[in-house]
Structure formats: C-alpha cells, structure tokens
Amino acid sequence: MIAAILSTGTELTRGELLNSNATWLAAELTLLDAKVTTILTVGDCEDRIAEAFQQLSLGHDVVVCTGGLGPTTDDLTAASLARAAGVGLETHEPSLLAIKNRLLAVGRSLTATNAKQADLPQGSIALPNTAGTAPGFSFRFNRATVYCLPGVPSEMKAMFEACVEPRLEKAGQVCIQVVIRTFGMPESAVNDALRSVEGKFGVTLGYRVHFPELQVKVLAMRNSTREASELAGAAANAVCEILGSRVVYARGNATLPAVLGKMLRERQLRFGCAESCTGGSVSALLTEEPGISDVFVGSVVAYSNEVKERLLGVPGQLIAEHGAVSAAVALSMAEGARRALGCDWSLAITGIAGPTGETPSKPVGTVHFGVSGPNLSRHHHRVFHGERTRVQRAAAFSGLNWLRCLLDDPTAEPV
C-alpha cells in the first residue's frame, strides 16, 4: 500500500506552526504496513489544493489529508477535492445535525458559517468527529482512497484511530496492535533490549516518544483475528517481561496517573504530595484524571523555605544544615505532607529546575524525592537534563512512577 500525506494551511507554509500532524501520520501509516512516499504541504489556495489531490491520487493507494475542514473562508479542502474530481458539494444531514447539537450544548446556535462544515463532495463517506464540529470524510478518487481529517491534532488523531485505521488493514489480513506504555528507559536502550522480539514472534515493533514517556507498539498481521490477537499478545508479554514492571506501567490508553489512581483505589489508600521545584506539576497530572478525587487529597506547593517550615513542619535547622535541595529535606517534606494532609502515602519533590540556582555539588536538574507511607520512608535523587520545563515534567513522572512501584514492592528502586 503506497500512501501520501497532504497537509493544508498557510500557517504551515509560512512556518507559523510545526507540522506535527504529518509526522504522527507517517509513523501510524508505517505501522499499518503502508509505504509513505510523499508528504506535501500546500497553502490555503483552492487551485493548488485541487492540483495536489489530482497529483497524489494518481500515484498512491491512500492519501490522508489534514486541515481545511473548518467554517472559515480559508477552509477549502472539501471544495478543492470536489473541484479536482469534477463533482459538486452536498450537505450531509447527519453531520449538520451533529454540528447543531454540539453548538447548542455550549450555548451557541447554528449559523451558515458553521453549517458549511457539513458540505461534502458528492459520493463521499462522512467520518464522525467526536472531539470537534467538523466531520471528516473519505472519497474514492482516481487510484486512491482519500481521507480528509481535521487539522486540530486531537481531533485528527481521534478520527484516524477510530475511522481510518480500521479501513487500512492489510488486504486479506487482520491487523492487531498492542500499545505498551513505558517510562524511565531511553528509546535506544528499549530498542536494543527488544531486538530479538520481531524475529522471534513475526511482529513489527514501533516506538513513539511522548516525553517523558515511550510507547512501544506491537503490531501483528495474520489471516484471522484470533491468530493476530494471540501473536500480538504473546509478543507484548515478551516485551513486558524483558523491560520489567518498573519500566512498563500499562497497556493500551491508560495514563500513569490513571494507573496509580487505580492502584490506590483498589487498596483504599489516600495520597497527597508536597512540591517545590515542580510547582504543582504532579497535582496537575493527577487532576487531569476523572475521579481521582477519591484517592488524591491535595498538595502543598512549598516553593519557599518559609512554607516548607510553616506548613510542612520541616525544621529550619535541617534546611540550614543540608539545603532545601537535599535528601533530608525531601524526606521531611514527605512526612510533613502526610501529617498535614492526613493521607496514607505522600510524595515530595525538591530540586533545581534551572536555569539558575546550581552549586558546584548540585547542578541544574538535581532533584530529590521523598516518599512516606505506612512503615516506610524512602529517598532517591536524580539529575535530569534539559531546559526547565523538561526537568519539571520528568521529575513529576519519575516521582509518580516510583510511587507506583513502591505500592507493589516497598523495596523497589526507581528507574
């Protein structure tokens, strides 16, 4: 299967936005055993977009286009493809109703501008948009099946996975993919560790970095769903065994905070945290998860030494002797948070996120972690690399992942 990716939008051709959609799609199509030979970006010009559709549809089996499906005058994808194919536009009534209902849900009414999004090339098949208003669509043109998706990355990804990916399974075969979510091991090291899996099981492995996590995708293609599922499952089990439970935290779509929340919920435990250098990043990650309030009680963002002393009970003498970024203070913060918040487990993080504040013995990226739990008090420290926000995000994930491991094994070492 020969594939092409077409991105539309003057904001892309001017360099105002990074074309992350094309990168993501290329990786996904490759995992589906498609050979991506062309990635084309065209500005908001109906003539040029129509020409691109004509050119790509002649030389490819699949064309995936993103962008230009919205309500404004520079959203030209549907009209351009219809023009290239010599057909008209027609209103897709179910899509129009879906747009109307979505707008009503947020207190807005349907206008002619919004309704334009339901005008699709005659003969196309609408693809529902569960994350936005503009429907996508597929259209058979020359040699290719053309899939037109929204340009908003979250909408595009959801539509591709729900509507396009199932249609692109290799002819005559069933494609089953298992996603394994990992943290704490570099991509190159994971690749080296899993080098034998593809040959042993006859599967394809793919990797996607979403800092600071790494997803390992196990793709199996066989003549039946049962065969593909069994093969993908066996290979995924091997991946998990090789990498180990400290690195692998989930399969599928579960996030690290969701996994941790489930573990706490099953054990009927409550959790809180004390953050200094991460400034609330741990709390933000946790509270993105619906229902986390039944296990997460809250957080103290103790950025100043005064707050560490007054709210967490960290002795001022301890800070004076060891410094705010130290093992002693991290442990005291964790114990203080557990007392102040009345929870079963607590995590504390203190460090130097940069770009200033380093000392000869404590470079930028130095982070100390403290965990306090029933009959347990543990510390570790890491030196993370990168700019400030990367240090903060890596530290937040590292703390949550270590706590996940400690819930199963109080002797667990961090990755």
Sequence and secondary structure as in RCSB ss.txt:
>XXXX:A:sequence
MIAAILSTGTELTRGELLNSNATWLAAELTLLDAKVTTILTVGDCEDRIAEAFQQLSLGHDVVVCTGGLGPTTDD
LTAASLARAAGVGLETHEPSLLAIKNRLLAVGRSLTATNAKQADLPQGSIALPNTAGTAPGFSFRFNRATVYCLP
GVPSEMKAMFEACVEPRLEKAGQVCIQVVIRTFGMPESAVNDALRSVEGKFGVTLGYRVHFPELQVKVLAMRNST
REASELAGAAANAVCEILGSRVVYARGNATLPAVLGKMLRERQLRFGCAESCTGGSVSALLTEEPGISDVFVGSV
VAYSNEVKERLLGVPGQLIAEHGAVSAAVALSMAEGARRALGCDWSLAITGIAGPTGETPSKPVGTVHFGVSGPN
LSRHHHRVFHGERTRVQRAAAFSGLNWLRCLLDDPTAEPV
>XXXX:A:secstr
 EEEEEEE HHHHTTSS  HHHHHHHHHHHHTT EEEEEEEE S HHHHHHHHHHHHHH SEEEEES  SSSTT 
 HHHHHHHHHT  EEE HHHHHHHHHHHHHTT    HHHHGGGEEETT EEE  SSSS  EEEEEETTEEEEEE 
SSHHHHHHHIIIIIGGGGS TTSEEEEEEEEEESS HHHHHHHTTTHHHHHT EEEEEEETTEEEEEEEEEESSH
HHHHHHHHHHHHHHHHHH TTTEEEETT  HHHHHHHHHHHTT  EEEEESTTTTHHHHHHHTSTTGGGTEEEEE
E  SHHHHHHHH   HHHHHHH SSSHHHHHHHHHHHHHHHT SEEEEEEE  SSS  BTTB TTEEEEEEEETT
EEEEEEEE  SSHHHHHHHHHHHHHHHHHHHHH TT    
